[in-house]
């Protein structure tokens, strides 16, 4: 990665001094450490109905977007009356009182207004707020915000003005603030672009894996095989020697008897609930090969598990077991590839995101009767899948390294560990 190589070339300042703060450490000799009371004044000027509503999240800086639920005081719905909204101007720093401890703090670049959930901090002197946005979103500073926020639980935590103005800030000269902010704008844009490219590559790899699985379980592995019409519109043509049967004739289908509250941290057996991540439990109701899928909620048609062993499962989770004429792993790959689209067909989808037993029982499965052919398809899917999973893992690690480098670069620049001007 070209960004990492540049890190080595960056210079350091000629001399340093102890900042007086353990989390900051040493800073360049000419830099200062001051409290925010010396830098900012709280502003509560009323906004104007014609102004755009601005927001800031833990993921993005200040932007002209509709406020999300977390931006509303105590989670209340947005109200039409904006009389309590606050005016913000370029170079102001704003933060969401409820989310500042997570990094919801940023610099304003346009005239707008924010909800009463925000504090507006206006600079007293000539400072570059872009530099302070980078500083305030570093891990070290967010940890200070967290320590100084009022409230016992995360839900109740608030960073009020009194606490914000007592926080300490690193203060280089205005010229260096501008240089550092400009450097970080340029470098973080490059890093974010590199991350975006790798994220798209990950999506393409996942799409490739899905296409590979879908083709294998609906067309088989022989490209020259004679095809026939399956008689099912969404399945289309299948190899001439394949069969199409309803799921109820291929396995036993039932639901569990446990509730989410039955989970036990560090339990002995897997406990399948309606999410992609199994919980744990000390009991088991089944020992053997099975496929499990969410019966309702956001995981309908998306969450599937394959297991061969002891486990327990939720009362709204379906278990497919005791397979007849079909290999469990073949059926797992088949329904994982096809079930979501069928479950969400206009004629089949319920008014709520839930699966009814008749829909599951009548789900159509195409497959070769020859078990050896099924096993060959399973091997092909899993062998190719391992290669794609390996490529995905590499891309994900590269993204993590880029994110780590970005965080390190920002922290090093705003604390003076490197000299960018």
SULFEN-V694079 format. One record per pair of residues at least 12 apart in sequence whose ideal C-beta (glycine too) atoms are under 7 Angstrom apart, sorted by sequence separation. I is the first residue (numbers start at 0). J is the second residue. If there is no record, write none. Layout:
BEGIN
[[I,J] [I,J]]
END
This chain:
BEGIN
[[15,27] [16,28] [20,32] [51,63] [54,66] [92,104] [93,105] [226,238] [227,239] [231,243] [268,280] [342,354] [15,28] [19,32] [52,65] [54,67] [149,162] [226,239] [230,243] [257,270] [259,272] [266,279] [268,281] [290,303] [291,304] [14,28] [18,32] [52,66] [92,106] [93,107] [144,158] [148,162] [224,238] [225,239] [229,243] [265,279] [266,280] [267,281] [268,282] [290,304] [12,27] [147,162] [264,279] [266,281] [268,283] [290,305] [54,70] [91,107] [262,278] [263,279] [342,358] [90,107] [217,234] [262,279] [263,280] [289,306] [89,107] [147,165] [262,280] [263,281] [88,107] [89,108] [97,116] [147,166] [219,238] [261,280] [288,307] [87,107] [89,109] [93,113] [96,116] [217,237] [271,291] [273,293] [287,307] [295,315] [89,110] [95,116] [96,117] [291,312] [294,315] [341,362] [88,110] [95,117] [96,118] [106,128] [273,295] [286,308] [294,316] [305,327] [94,117] [106,129] [143,166] [273,296] [275,298] [286,309] [293,316] [294,317] [305,328] [87,111] [93,117] [94,118] [274,298] [292,316] [338,362] [70,95] [87,112] [93,118] [106,131] [273,298] [285,310] [291,316] [292,317] [86,112] [87,113] [93,119] [106,132] [283,309] [291,317] [305,331] [85,112] [105,132] [275,302] [277,304] [283,310] [284,311] [291,318] [69,97] [84,112] [85,113] [91,119] [92,120] [256,284] [274,302] [283,311] [303,331] [69,98] [84,113] [91,120] [255,284] [273,302] [282,311] [289,318] [290,319] [84,114] [91,121] [289,319] [104,135] [280,311] [289,320] [303,334] [333,364] [61,93] [83,115] [85,117] [87,119] [90,122] [104,136] [288,320] [303,335] [48,81] [271,304] [285,318] [287,320] [53,87] [85,119] [102,136] [134,168] [330,364] [46,81] [134,169] [285,320] [92,128] [45,82] [91,128] [131,168] [269,306] [290,327] [317,354] [329,366] [46,84] [55,93] [90,128] [300,338] [301,339] [46,85] [92,131] [102,141] [271,310] [288,327] [300,339] [46,86] [55,95] [254,294] [273,313] [290,330] [44,85] [45,86] [57,98] [100,141] [268,309] [269,310] [270,311] [271,312] [272,313] [290,331] [325,366] [43,85] [44,86] [118,160] [268,310] [271,313] [273,315] [300,342] [317,359] [42,85] [71,114] [72,115] [120,163] [268,311] [273,316] [299,342] [300,343] [57,101] [61,105] [70,114] [72,116] [100,144] [272,316] [290,334] [324,368] [326,370] [329,373] [57,102] [60,105] [61,106] [71,116] [99,144] [100,145] [118,163] [271,316] [57,103] [60,106] [61,107] [70,116] [127,173] [130,176] [56,103] [126,173] [133,180] [326,373] [329,376] [55,103] [63,111] [66,114] [100,148] [125,173] [325,373] [326,374] [329,377] [332,380] [55,104] [99,148] [127,176] [130,179] [328,377] [55,105] [126,176] [127,177] [130,180] [133,183] [129,180] [326,377] [39,92] [127,180] [299,352] [53,107] [257,311] [259,313] [299,353] [257,312] [258,313] [297,352] [299,354] [100,156] [255,311] [257,313] [258,314] [296,352] [255,312] [257,314] [295,352] [53,111] [100,158] [255,313] [256,314] [295,353] [52,111] [53,112] [99,158] [255,314] [294,353] [295,354] [50,110] [51,111] [52,112] [53,113] [97,157] [254,314] [294,354] [50,111] [96,157] [254,315] [255,316] [50,112] [96,158] [254,316] [96,159] [254,317] [255,318] [94,158] [47,112] [252,317] [253,318] [46,112] [252,319] [250,319] [251,320] [250,320] [251,321] [250,321] [60,132] [250,322] [249,322] [250,323] [249,323] [249,324] [249,325] [41,118] [42,119] [41,119] [41,120] [42,121] [39,120] [40,121] [249,330] [39,121] [39,122] [40,123] [38,122] [39,123] [38,123] [38,126] [233,340] [252,359] [233,341] [252,360] [216,329] [246,359] [247,360] [246,360] [245,360] [249,364] [23,139] [216,332] [245,361] [246,362] [22,139] [216,333] [245,362] [245,363] [246,364] [41,160] [22,142] [212,332] [216,336] [243,363] [244,364] [22,143] [243,364] [243,365] [213,336] [212,336] [241,365] [242,366] [39,164] [241,366] [241,367] [242,368] [209,336] [240,367] [35,163] [36,164] [237,365] [35,164] [36,165] [234,363] [238,367] [34,164] [38,168] [34,165] [35,166] [234,365] [34,166] [231,363] [34,167] [35,168] [33,167] [32,167] [33,168] [229,365] [32,169] [33,170] [32,170] [30,169] [31,170] [30,170] [30,171] [26,169] [23,169] [20,167] [217,365] [219,367] [220,375] [220,376] [219,376] [220,379] [216,376] [215,376] [215,379] [215,380] [212,380] [211,380] [211,383] [208,384] [208,387] [207,387] [204,387] [204,390] [2,189] [204,391] [2,190] [201,391] [201,394] [200,394] [201,395] [197,394] [197,397] [198,398] [197,398] [194,398] [194,401] [193,401] [194,402] [190,401] [190,404] [190,405] [187,405] [186,408] [183,409] [183,412] [182,412] [179,412] [179,413] [182,419] [179,419] [178,419] [178,420] [169,413] [171,415] [169,414] [175,420] [138,406] [139,410] [137,409] [137,410] [133,409] [137,413] [134,413] [133,413] [130,413] [30,415] [26,414] [27,415] [26,415] [23,414] [0,400] [0,401] [3,404] [2,404] [6,408] [12,415] [11,417] [12,418] [11,418] [9,417] [10,418] [9,418] [9,419]]
END
